[in-house]
């Protein structure tokens, strides 16, 4: 079987329903991987989703959102933010990484992460990228470590499924050393 072509795209405001759908799918299917709950996000009005994508579309806001698509269907996502806007701090945070179960093992997560890191490299003043992952998410831990992230600490944290897990914090330089 031939591996399907994976397309990584930046969201536009008109894509807010696609982002809402994949974010809710992620929270429903993998609640242990996120700090917010499906119920909380499901209750958000459309203006919340539109605002999130509008912020990601604008280069001067503090969000970036990328989707992975196969044959035009959204099958994964990744987000990044910088507190108070890009260029005002030297650290970006990667959040909301998700790949639909049916498409895992095809390199979708790696393509999403590499695309986001490439975007972050172009932002002046950024020096560090950080993220956190539930320690039971072994494939995610492997992905992050294979992309140069190194553990910096851990803490107990409640996930979207209301259970407490060990959350491991990772970081790496924005630009390769």
Beta strands, then each sheet from edge to edge (+ up, - down):
strand 1: 7-10
strand 2: 63-70
strand 3: 73-81
strand 4: 91-99
strand 5: 128-134
strand 6: 150-158
strand 7: 164-173
sheet 1: 1+ 2- 3+ 4- 5- 7+ 6-
end
